[in-house]
Amino acid sequence: MEHPVDDHAAEVAEKEIGRPLYRPAGQKGSLLLRLAQAVEHGAQRVAGGIHGGCVVRGVQPPLVIAGHQLPALGLNEGGVGGHIRFLQNITGLWILQRLMSEWKLRGEEQSYDTILPQAADAEIDTIIPVDDAEFMNPENMETALLNYCRNHSLKVPGNKAEMVKCVLQSLAFKYREAVAQLNRCLPSPIHRLNIIGGGSQNKLLNQLTANALGIPVYAGPVEATAMGNILTQAMAKGEISSLREIREVVSHSVTPQVYYPEK
């Protein structure tokens, strides 16, 4: 749950329902690496990401990353089982979601199944800074995107497919920057990226990310928040013994789709 109940509220609820109340991690990012590492193999270092309106990009380092090493907007955060993970919040699919919503309101609704293949074939290399304030909550996202390109002498997308391609390849570029920042703080580089949550279904973004990072991208599980909540509550109840067993349950329940860098 995003806002866990306090101890008093938990006691009241337990009396009302007549059974124990098990509280999962209070922020879904704290379940991120538990699920992302469920498909980890060998000694490879894995970074995880939750794709949605924003992206939580994280890694569990062997030690807490010192303050002077923290990349911009990064933080050490307590996680399930007493672990510490390092997280960065990055603009995610918010820009694309706004564009899709605006087109629908104009009577120009696009389906992802149609627009993403068109975007994959679009020939545009424009990269925008997705974290720029101009894209946080503009009155009109399409206007903000086109004006930014004009004002910064970038190639202006000429149609919806080019706008989508511009946004997704810009996100992939931002993820490459984020992983590069993390690598500078880690004893060994990240060898693969696990993407979980609803946004992991965006095949084009997954492929563009693999291409930008030059490492494999593992997509799934989609229902990561629900799985993480259920499994951590099962561990609290004693039905699952450890985080290692949580990873085993996930790895036997979900087969991620793998995207390899294209040459």
Buried (B, 14 or more C-beta within 10 A) or exposed (E): EEEEBEEEEBEEEEEEEEEEBBBBBEBBBBBBBBBBBBBBEEEEBBBBBBBBBBBBBBBBBEEEBEEEBBBEEBBBBEBBBEEBBBBBBBBBBBBBBBBBEBBEEEEEEBEBEEBBEBBBEBEBEBBBBBBEEBBEEBEEBBEBBBBBBEEEEBEBBEEBBBBBBBBBBBBBBBBBBBBEBBBEBBEEBBBBBBBBBBBBBBBBBBBBBBBBBEBBBBBBBBBBBEBBBBBBBBBBEEEBEEBEBBBEBBBEEBEBEBBEBEE
